[in-house]
């Protein structure tokens, strides 16, 4: 009885692990051909220093990233003819306060690298 119970637990964990590995290998968005990598660097227009805590997102899509301590962001999203990329200061005044900014991307290939300079409030 005890041995069957242990086998059931180990079997369940093995099956769950196999599903996780399958999802990790085949379920990530960058593996599909209709996705695009959007990456870049966000800096202050006045000082030229990187800005941490800026949310970078695509309008109408749930894909986004928040800039790290050196102002870098990177995420995958579905490819489209035109994309509106939005830059929003979400950390309040922790790393300064910056005005909302957006840009429209056209003629999109498989990778986009942006260099964005934001104005302080």
Secondary structure, DSSP 8 states (H G I E B T S, - for coil): -HHHHHHHHHHHHHHHHHHHHHHHHH-SGGGSTTEEEEEEEEEETTT--B-SSEEEEETTSS-EEE--TTSEEEEEEE--SEEEEEEEE-STTTT--B--EEEEEES--SEEEEEEEE-B-
